[in-house]
Amino acid sequence: MSFHAITSAQHKPAIGLCMDAASSTKLAPLVQALAEFATPVAPEANQVVQGRLVSSVHAPTAHLVLDHPEVPAAVVIHHQDDLEHEIAQAARLLITLAATGRPSANWPENKMPEDAKPEDERPESGLAHTHTAAVQPAVKVLWLSPNPLPEPLPLPVSVPQREALRKRFGLPETLVISVGRPGAPNWGGAELETALRVASVVVASGDVVARAMALAAPVVTDASTANALGATHNKHVLVAEAHEMNTVAEVLANQTKRTGQTRPASQGQPRNQTALLGTTARQLIKASQPRSVAKAMVEHFGLMVASMWPSAVNARFSARLGELGTPPGHPIESQFEARMRGLHMQIQAGGL
């Protein structure tokens, strides 16, 4: 297919919905987001589809995955036992609600060659980001947030930006804030938003952790909260016992001051953990939002449509910026995206 054909396509691919009553409410945000990239259709419409979204291996029409193996399917996994089901085994893509946690055994970890750079460590590279390496050559595993944040997500606040804000407002050089923990301040709405943007490290549990991670704040949390978000210790967050959380946070907050380093290090130099945690935390949250999961699903099925073309280029550009050590959320990203949108509109209008 030519470049022009991809960018000027007028019709979205059809994605068949194989839903069950128990899961339909939880997946409503994903189905709504999917409509931006494809046309969701019910099985009873008897319409030819280019892909399927199966809400559960027990959905009434899930058998269509086996009846039509040529049609790629994304299957939502709710329990560890679902992985052994023939419907899941036939899926091209597995989606799990982050709140269900990662099954303790037999969960198909995303594997990559030892010399390869994990895609979910490339800033804003797209779920795919995040859990996009192949379980089998053609299978992806995606996390879907059961409590998505409002879109668009807030801009990330990098470690250097946090340092500058603290200096500007006369705050301590390192600042650890506690939210949702015993003895923590009762933050108001505006106060909490400000605190999450200036903190060196956030010690928190519960729903506020996702907000902090979206702002690229380094987070220390408990195992239950991390599991609910699909977050991995020492990769997206630091996990600690309740009595150790503040100590772990103080050590982490002081790391930047000790190393004097706020950007990803070049080869052979130590990497600042606060910056790395903030970057990967935001990637995880962004990639688990319904729109990101819907986009990753349609892309993985090979159903490139016009509205997705600029985002694919933007993802590659952001990944390259990350490799060069550019902080996440740098103005050059938004400038590039604006130029790409303008170029795409000219192509669709036949001006190029």
Secondary structure, DSSP 8 states (H G I E B T S, - for coil): --HHHHHT-----EEEEE--HHHHTTTHHHHHHHTTTSEEE-GGG----SEEEES-TT-TTTTHHHH-TTS-EEEEE-SGGGGGSHHHHT-SEEEEEGGG---SSS-------TTS--GGGSTT-----TT-S-SSTT-EEEEE-SS---SS------HHHHHHHHHHTT--SS-EEEESSTT-----HHHHHHHHHH-SEEEE-STHHHHHHHTT--EEE-HHHHHHHT--BTTTBEE--GGGHHHHHHHHHHHHHHHT--S---TTS---HHHHHHHHHHHHHHHTSHHHHHHHHHHHTT---GGGHHHHHHHHHHHHHHHTT--TT-HHHHHHHHHHHHHHHHHHTT--
